[in-house]
Amino acid sequence: MCGIVGAIAEREVSEILLEGLKRLEYRGYDSAGISLIGRNSKKIKTVKTVGKVKKLIDAAGKAKLRGQLGIAHTRWATHGKPSVANAHPHTSNNEIAIVHNGIIENFEALRTKLIKDGYRFRTETDSETIVHLIHQARRGEKVSLLDAVKTTIKKLHGACGICVIDKNQPDQIVIARSSSPLVIGVGIGENFIASDPLALGQVTDRFIYLEEGDVARVGLNKIEIWHGARKVNRPVTTVKNKAHEVDKGEYSHYMLKEICEQPQAIQDTLAGRVSDGKVLEEAFGVNARAIFDKVKSVQIVACGTSSHAGQVAKYWLETTAKTPCQVDIASDYRYRDIIVKPGTLFVTVSQSGETADTLAALRFAKKAAYIASLAICNVATSSLVRESDFCLLTMAGQEIGVASTKAFTTQLSLLLVLAIVLARRNGLNSRQESKRVRELNRLPALVTQTLKLDKEIRRVSRQFADKHHALFLGRGIQYPVAKEGALKLKEISYIHAEAYPAGELKHGPLALVDEKMPVIAVAPNNELLGKLKANLAEVSARGGKLFVFADESIRFGSDRSCKVINVPNCPDILGPIVFTIPLQLLSYHVAIMKGTDVDHPRNLAKSVTVE
């Protein structure tokens, strides 16, 4: 997704802006640009390029671009192809320049009116509409830049994080946040703006995080923030340089750190993708809407944990979107006779984007009759992203622990977004979509609440210290969650673990159950709860020891044969993500009890780049 950097200082800021863009390259982009205003020139000078930031750095150097006030941007195309014209910043009448993250849903109506008012459009983007609206609102400088931005924001529907400069007010940058994150980097006699603190780690470690709906005016020595008509104060937070992503900090292991980072990772992943009670499907990229209009079925291909994410998505797609879905393990996919139904979208899911089997499956699929290929991935520069027709990036940040945690839950978050987008075409009305989006927006807080089970789960983990086998059970959409729980336990504790649909107990697994075999079950409060309870009674009757992660709204009593851990109540659709968290914590604490190398389990690698 796009990246924003801005700066106002007594010193020359072009190098600060360009370094900030380099630090945001992980986000994914297809073009980049920079605009600067010098102290004495009172002109906006802009350089834009298609391709990597290195090309922009070279072009800015040749243009001898200098200034003390500036904005810069990396663009990931949503409206209009990747091109120099469509790259940001955008300008109006050579007086105002903006950079924009997000999607303006009503830009076409606004654009039509602006053209009637005499504005000439030079790009295919929704973002150019914003800069002309701000210019129009200035009314020949009769209105301040701040007030012009406030007026403009009220007209926009969608997601909007903007950064604006005006050659006639070169003492300030005006910024606004609506469903797209922005931070202010606080300096001494200079201040900075970015979509991610990582971009500014070289100049400051103090940040003000704008809240939803905030508009701010940033000067050399003064920062003013408004929320609606009220002037507000936001706290200044000291943030370690994002070398902290490769630093365990206060945590004993990367895995625990990454488990605890999930609320923020999910929030970052959803930012700019949902707004005003709806999913912004343009976030999937240029032509995504036209592709989704053709989708009649979905084929998901992935490996390991990502495959479990795909299996959860199958339930969402078929239940919520009424769209048939097939899920294949990537290593097997291309070795069978594939029947591609007309209108099938090919979806790959991968943390690294370099998984050899998943890449091979994509290359195989490109020769088949799929309508398009979509990658859901955590690495913008990966082969999977580059070779797919379009992508949606998880914003999990760097994941160092070999056992995937935050990459998995952010994958699930985006797969749910995909299901909602496709559901629109199969009967989901705006009221129902708004409900789903409200539920999604609750997810970071629900995960935060679930993480508070850590101490209780640590105590429970002691009962696994001498165990060599474990059985995980789930029903329906929770069966892939049980599979993911079993995978985590075997990966890092070396306990043999397997997962079964709870209804299959009588068809074999009950033979394994005795007092030495812990049985772990996930029990959301859904229509399958009664059947699950009957399955668990079968375990208790045979002397098995049950550990049940149950929705707190269920009356599920603990006894000597059954330990119940209450999980925060959550909407059914979010259950797979919420119930994943305690299983991650369980595997982590059991591995600690076992004394294994949690972050680097034997025989495994983070990115599997060979078949």
Salt bridges, closest charged atoms under 4 A:
GLU10 OE1 - ARG39 NH2 3.25
GLU19 OE1 - LYS22 NZ 3.81
GLU19 OE2 - ARG23 NE 2.96
ASP58 OD2 - LYS54 NZ 3.00
GLU95 OE1 - HIS135 NE2 3.07
GLU105 OE1 - LYS278 NZ 3.75
ASP117 OD2 - LYS113 NZ 3.28
ASP126 OD1 - HIS79 ND1 3.43
GLU128 OE2 - HIS132 NE2 3.06
ASP166 OD2 - ARG138 NE 2.77
GLU190 OE2 - ARG11 NH2 2.72
ASP196 OD2 - ARG27 NH1 3.81
ASP196 OD1 - LYS242 NZ 3.20
GLU211 OE1 - ARG234 NH1 3.55
GLU212 OE1 - ARG177 NE 3.61
ASP214 OD1 - HIS227 ND1 2.86
ASP214 OD2 - ARG234 NE 2.82
GLU224 OE1 - ARG217 NE 3.00
GLU224 OE2 - LYS222 NZ 3.65
GLU224 OE2 - LYS231 NZ 2.91
GLU261 OE2 - LYS257 NZ 2.67
GLU261 OE1 - LYS406 NZ 2.71
GLU281 OE2 - ARG289 NH1 3.72
GLU281 OE1 - ARG424 NH1 2.42
GLU281 OE2 - ARG425 NH2 2.65
GLU282 OE2 - ARG289 NH2 2.36
ASP293 OD1 - ARG425 NE 2.87
GLU318 OE2 - LYS314 NZ 3.07
ASP328 OD2 - ARG336 NH2 2.79
ASP357 OD1 - ARG334 NH1 3.97
GLU387 OE2 - ARG363 NH2 2.70
GLU399 OE1 - LYS606 NZ 2.66
GLU433 OE2 - ARG424 NH2 2.68
GLU439 OE2 - LYS435 NZ 2.85
GLU439 OE1 - ARG436 NH1 3.29
ASP454 OD1 - HIS589 NE2 2.65
GLU456 OE2 - LYS563 NZ 3.62
ASP466 OD1 - LYS467 NZ 3.09
GLU484 OE1 - HIS308 ND1 2.81
GLU484 OE2 - LYS488 NZ 2.72
GLU491 OE1 - LYS488 NZ 3.01
GLU538 OE2 - LYS506 NZ 2.88
GLU611 OE2 - ARG334 NH2 2.90
